[in-house]
Amino acid sequence: MIDFFSPLFSPLVEITTVQTQRVVRDIVFMVDGSSYIGGANLPYVRDFIVGVVNLLDVRPDRVRIGLMQFAENPKIEFYLNTHNTKQDVLASVGQLRLMGGSALNTGAAMDYALTNMFQASTGSRKRQGVQQVLLLITGGPSQDEVKKIADKVAVAGVLTFTVSAGQADEAYLKMVAFVPNLAYHETVVGGERDVAFLIDGSDNVRADFPYIRDFIIKVIEPLDIGQDRVRISVVQHSERPAPNFYLNTYKDKAEVLRAVNDLRLAGGRSLNTGMALKFMKDTILSPVHGSRVAQNVPQFLIVLTGGKSKDSVRESAGALKTDGVVPFGIGVKDADPKQIEAISHNPSFAFNVKEFSQLNSVQQRLNSYVNIVFLLDGSDGTKSGFPAVRDFIQSIVDKLSVEENRDRVSVVQYADKPEAHFYLNSHKTKDAIINAVSKMRHKGGRSLNTGAALQFVRHRVFTASSGSRRLEGVPQILILLTSKKSRDDVKGPAVALKDLEIVSLGVGVGDANVRELEMISFQPGFTYQVTEFSDWYREQQKGYCVSP
């Protein structure tokens, strides 16, 4: 099962007349009703569900909620179309009483949910393309088979998340976090990941194979390749998969680039992409061949094909996704767009172009441009560290490719109130931004309203009129530097930023509140704590922190 919450709150984009985003989901809570939870823990379970529901816009055309519990057998409390308002859902949750039981059949309950809760007759909007989510809350081990049923649920297009009893606080924090895609990892983290290419090696692409080689080279050139950083593998496929090299074959970028330049077409008459995807999961992305999935290193798969697969891709792709692999699908010429979408992590990770010569446009989207906004604590306690803050921003900007059609930067300073030094479309060159940063003066102020500042960057900076390209799919990054706990609420504004898929990093200095930073950040791991702002600058210079 997948144990992160990113797609739960990642919005399904609908462009309206006011250019807003709506979260549209069908979410079913499946609660362990056995003695493993017990009456003493029921209030915590109810509070957890209430906390989730309160974050959502519950109504028939937005988010629908269903609830069931299980022990030896499942029991439905209400369906996705039973309640039309948040108030009605919360009232029913408040009346939840555990059914009791000494054993759990989790697999059977999941299968029951699939065949009874996620149906059009009971309120599911799967046929309209609405994301289906199953949120499992459990306190004990299952007595029946879970893995096969979990795979079946995943292949059916339902995302499953698990919350273990006693971890509600941790899960609540994770709930307002996203898991970044490849572009975000490359832009923000610059750290460890395993990247595997599965490319079309059939006779049909022989004349275009140089384009495929060039595409791979352009994708991996910006990456920090090394056995302790980014590992690369390349596999060709036609009737059968044929590895060119594994994740642990080469130790540095020079070796990998040399191997890619030396690639020769494997050949073959047809494509069995489904078989090849299974090979990637079982062989290439396994520890014996260099995968670091057991160390929680992100796993990415880039599938490039020029034709339609003879076998089914859906089941193999679903198995990859349930193992936490993030696949990108790229279809060229005669590739089936539906197969490419089925392979991909979600439809926005699927790319289709008419000719192999157009792969350059796909590479540019994979190594995507960014909008970066710095939100700086300008309160009285940060005055002495402000020169180090300026140096930090300049060092980041110096690494960017600043142009109108490449990277854009904005800086906002705040204390009681926020104030923009410049917006994303204010400066068109790197020199202009660095010059503007050098002229910034400390704002000053006794208190800190971080929540209001987050709202400001959402409504005034990450907008098209201020130069944001969010609606064009360009990654949006917010780097917050703060020195103490906010006087106002940050949770609501933080969730609103995440609903727009804005990636936030929190840098805490001195008396900054760690829990508050984790709530604001993209995920808790995107939070950094230093004694002085100058310490953060020194760490960044060493390459330990932000690395665009």
N, C-alpha and C positions, 0 to 999 in steps of 0.2 A: 504493500500500500504506500501511497505517497504521504509523507508526514509533514508537508508544509502547506501554507494557506494562501499562496499567492493568487490562484485563479478565483478564489472565493470572492475577493473584493476588486479584482482587476476588471475594469468596466467594459461592457459591450458598448462600443461607440455608436451613438446615433447623433448625427449632426442635425441640430434644430435651428430655428431662426435666430436663436441667441447663442448658438455654438456652445451648448452645454453637453455633458456626458451623463448618461444614465447607467446605473448598475441594474442589470436585468438578469435574474437568476431564479432557478427552482431549487430550493434547499430543503433536504429532508434530514432531520435529526433522528438518529437511531440510538436509543439510550439503553444501557445495561440495566435491566430491572431486577437483577438477582440479588442474592445476599452479599455478593462481592461489593456492591455499592452500599446497600443497607440504608435504613431510614436516617441514620445519623449524617450520612453524606448527601442525602437527597437535596437539602437546601442549597448546597454548593453547586450541584448539577443544575438545579433550576436557575440559580444566579448566573451561571455560565451561559446557559441558553438565552436568558434575558439580556445579558451583556452583548451577545452576538446580534440578537434581533434588534436591539436598540440602535445598532450601528447602521441598520439597513432601512431602505425606503419600502416598507411592506405595503403592497397594494396589488390588485390583479394584473396590472400592466407593467409592474416593475419586479419586485421580489415576492415570490410565493413561498410559504413555509409549510412543511408537513412534519408530523411528529409520530414516532412509533417507539415502543420499547420491546425488549426481548429477554428471554432466559432460555428455558428449553424450547419454547415456542414464541413466535412473534405476536405482538398485539398492536394494532393501529389505534392511535389516539385521535389524530385528525389528518385529513388528506391535504394536498397542495391547494385544492379549491374549496376547502371547508370554510376558511376565514378570509375576509376581504380587507381587514384593517389590522394594523399593528396592535391596537388595543385588544382586539378579540384574540389574537395569537397569544399575547402576553397573559391574558386572563386564563386561557386554557393551560398554558405552561404552569401558571401558578397553582392550578388544581391537580397537577400531575401527582399520582401516587404510584409507588413501585408495585409491580405485579408479584414479586417474590420468586423464589426458585433457587436451587442449589447448584445448578449447572448452566453453562452457556453453549448454545449452538449458534455461534456468530456467523458462520458460513451460510447456514440455512436462512438466517434472518436477513442477510444481505441479498440472497437470492429472492427471498420473499419481497423485499423492498423493490428490487428491480422489476418484478412481475406485477406488483400491486400499487406501489407508490408512484413510480415513474411511468405512468400511463396517461394517455390523453384524457381518458374518461375520469381520472382522478385529479386532473389539473396540470399534468406535465405539458410543457410547451417545447419539447424536444424537436418536434417536427418543424417548428418555426425557427429552429436554430438557437434556442435559449439554452445556456449552459446548465447542465444537471449536476447537482452536488449532493453527496451523501456524507454527513458528518457523524461519525461513530464515536460515542462516549462509552468507554468500557472500563471495568475494574478487575477483570480476571481473565484467565486463559480460556480459549474456546475448546470445546470437546469434539468439534468436527472440523472438516477440511475448510480452510479459509483461503489459501493461496489461489487455488483454481477458480473459486467463486470471485475473488477480488479481481483476477485477470478478466473474467467474464464481464464483470461490472465495468471495468476500464474499457474493454473493447466495445461495450455498448454506449460509450461516450459519457459515462458518469464518473466524475472526479470524486475520489474517496479520501477523506481525511480522518485521522484517528486522534482522539484525546484520551490519555490514560488518567484514571482517577488519581487525584493528588497533584496533577500538573496543570490545573486550570489557570493559575496565574501565568505560567510560562506560555501556555497555549494562547491566552488572551493577548499577550504581547506579540506572539507570532502572527496572530490574526490580522494585525494592521501592518504586516510586512509583505513585501513582494520578493519573489525570486527573480533575479535579473536574467535577461536573455544574453546572448553572446555579445551584442554590442555594448550592453551595460557592463558586463564583466571586463571587456577590453578597455572601456573608457575609464571605469572607476577603480576597479580592483587591480588589474594588471598582474594578477597573481597566478596561482596554480589552476590548471584545468587540463583535461584530456580531450583532444579534438581528433575525431576520426573522419576521413573522407571515404565515402562509398561512391565510386564513379562508374559510369557506363563504359564497359570495355568491349562492347560488341562490334562486329564488322560495320554496323551502320554509322558509327561515329569516326571511322578511320580517317577520313579527310579532315575532320574537325578536331582531332585529338590534340593538336598543338594549342588550340584555344582552351581545352580542359587543363592542360599543364599550366598554361599562363594564369588561369583562374586560381588554381591551387596556390601558385607562387604569390600572387597578389594578396590572397587572403592571409597567408602565413607570414609574409614579410614584416608586418608591424608587430607580430607577436614575440614575446620574450621566451624563446624556445630553449629548453634545457630540462634535464631529468627532474630537477626540483622546481620547475616552473611550468611551462607549457609543453606537453608531449603531443606528438603528431603521428598518425597512422594513415596509410593510403591502401585501399582495397579496390580492385576492379571486379566487375561482375558481368556475366552474360548468362549462359545456362547455369554456371556455378561461380561462386566467389573465388577470387585469386588474390591473396594478399601480396602487395609489393613490399611493405614493411610494417612492423608492429609499433605500438606506443613506446616500447623499450628497446627498439633496434638501434636508434641513433641518439647521441648524447648532446648535440648542439645544433644550432641553426644551419651552419655551413654544411654539415653532413646531410641534414634533411633537404635543404635546397638542391644539393648535388643529386640526391636520390630522385627528387621530383623531376629535375631536368633530364634525368636519364630514363624516365618512364617510357615504356614502349607498349603499344596496344596489345592486350592479351588475345583479343579476337573471340568470335563466337557468333552464332546465327540469331539467337534470341535472348530475351531477358527474363530471369526469374528473380525479381527484386525481393519478393517475399522471403524466399530461401536465403538471399544474401543478408537481409535484415536480421534474420534469426542467427546467421553466422556472426554478424557484428555483435549481437548481444551475448552469444554463448562463448565466442572465441576472442574477438578483437578487444571488446570491452570487458575483459576478465582479468583478474589480478595476475595470472600466470603470464599474460602477454603485456603487462605494464599498466593496466588500469588501476587508478587509485581511488576507485569508488568507495572502498572500505574506509578510506581516510576522509571521506566526504568531499573529495575533490570534484568539482562540477564536470559532468560528462556531456560532450556535444558531438552530434553526428551530422555531417553535411552530405546529403544524398543528391547526386547529380545524374540525371538520366535523359537520354534523347529519344526514348521509345516507351511503349506501353509494356508493362510486365505481363507475362503469360500467367503467372500465379497470383494469388491474392496477397495484398500487402497489409491489409487492415489488422489481422491478428498479430502478425510479427511486429508491426509498428506499435500496437497497443501494449505488447509485452515489454518493448523498449521503454515506453513512457512510464509504465508502472514500476520499472526499475530505476526511474529517476533520470533517464537520458533525455536530453533536449534535442530532438531532430529538426533540421531544416531541410525542406524539400525544394529542389530546383529542377524544373522541367524545361526541356528545349525541344523544338521541332515537333516530333510525333508523340511526345510524352502525354499521358492522360492527366489533365489537371485535377481530376477527382482523386486519382491515386497519389498525386503529389500532395494534395491537401490532407489525405488520410495518413500519409507518412509523417507530416509535419506536426510539431508540438501544438500549434494552433494555426488557423488560417493565415494569420499575419506572418507566420514563419514559412509560408509557401510562396515560391517565386516561379513565374513562367515567362519565358522569352521565346521569340520566334526562331532566332538564329544563335549559334554558338558565339558568333562575333559580338553578341550583345551581353555576354556574361560579365563584362566589365561593370555594367550598371548594377548587377546583383552583388558583385564584390564590394562596390561602394556602399550598398545598403547593409551588408554584413559588417563591414568596418565603418560603422555609421558615424556621421557628424554629430556634434553635441551642442546643446545650449547649456552653459554653466552659469549659475547664479550664486554669488557669495552673499550670505546674510551674516552681518558682523555685529556683535555686541559692542555698542558704543557707550555703555554706561561708565560712570566715573571710575569704577575699579579697574578698567582695562586701558586707561590712558598711557601708563608706562609701557605697556606691551604693544601699543598700536604700530610703532615702526616695524616690529617683527611681523605683524599681521600684513602690512603692506608688502614686506619682502616675500612672505608666503604666497600672496596672490600673484605677485610678479613672477615668482618661480614657476607657478602652475601655468600662467599665461604663456610664458616663454616656451613651454613644451607643446603648445597647441598650434594648429594650423588655422590662424585667424584670418578669415575672409568672409564676405557677405554670404557666400554659398558654402562655407565650411563651418568652422567653429565660431560661436558667438558667446560673449561674456557680459554679465551684468553684475554690479555691486550695489548692495543695499546695506545701510547702517541703521541700527535701531537702539532705542532705550525705552523711554515711555512711548514714543511713537517712531515708526519707520520712516526712512528718507532715502530715496534712490540717488546714488551718486551718478549712475548712468544705466541705461537700459540695454537690452540685447541688440537693438538696432542703432544705438548711439554712435558706435565706433566701428569702422570697417577694417582697420589694420591692427596688427599686434603692437606696433609702436605707439599708436594712438591710445590704446588701452593702458599700456604700461605707463605712459605719460600721465594719463588721467588718474591712475592709481597713486602715482608718486605725489600728486597734488592733494590727495584726500587728507582731510583734517578730522581729528577725533571729535565726535558729536557731543558726548557728555550727557548726563542724566542720572538721577538717583535710583530709579527703579527700572525693571526689565519686563516688558510685555511681549514675550516671545510668541504667544498665540496670535496676537494682533499682527505681529511682523510676518508670521507664516501666512495669515490671511492676505496681507498686503502683497506678498510675492505671488500668491496664487491669482489674485484678481487684477493686479497691476503690472506684473512682470512676466509671468508665464502666459501671456496673451499675444495673439497675432498682431495687435496694434503696437505692441512694445518689441516685436521682433521674434517672438517665440514661433517655432515651427513644429509645435506639438501635434497639430492636426495633420501634418505631413509625415508623421512617424519618426521625427528626429528625437533621440533620447534627451530627456530633460533632467538636469542634475542640479541639486541644491546642496551647497556646503555651508553648514551652520557652525559658527564659532561663538560660543557663549561661556560666561563665567559664573553664573549663579542661577538659582531656581527662578522660573518665571512667576510673576505676580498674577497672571491670568491663566486660563485653561489652555493647554496645548493639544489635548487629545483630539478634539473635534477638527481643528485646522490641520493637524497631522494626517488624520484619516482622509480629509478632503484632498490633500496633496497626493496621497497614495491612490485615491480614486482616479486621479488624472495620470497615473503611472509616472509620477515624478520621483526620481531616486534621490533620497536625502541622506547625507552623511552628517553626523553630529560630532563636533569636536568640543569636549568639555575642558575647561581650564579652572583651576582653583576650586571654588565651591560649587561648581556645576553639579546638578542633580542627575545621577547616572540613570535612574529609572525614567526620568523625563526625556533624557537624550535617547534612550532606547525606544521610547514610544514615538519619538519624532523620526528616528532614523529608518531607512529603507528596510532594515532588519537589525536586530540587536548587534550583530557582528559588524555593522557599519558605524559603530560608535567608538570614539577614541577619547582617552583621558590623559591629559598632560598637566604638569605643575604650572608651567608658564607658556605663553604663546611662543616664546623663542624656542622652547623645547620641541614643539610641534614642527616649527620650521626646520630645525636641525634633523628631526627624524625624516621629514619629507625629502630633505636634501640627500639623505642616505638611501632613499628609495623604499622606505618601509611603509609609507602611508599612501596618500593619493598619488596615482601615477597615470595621468591621462594618456 
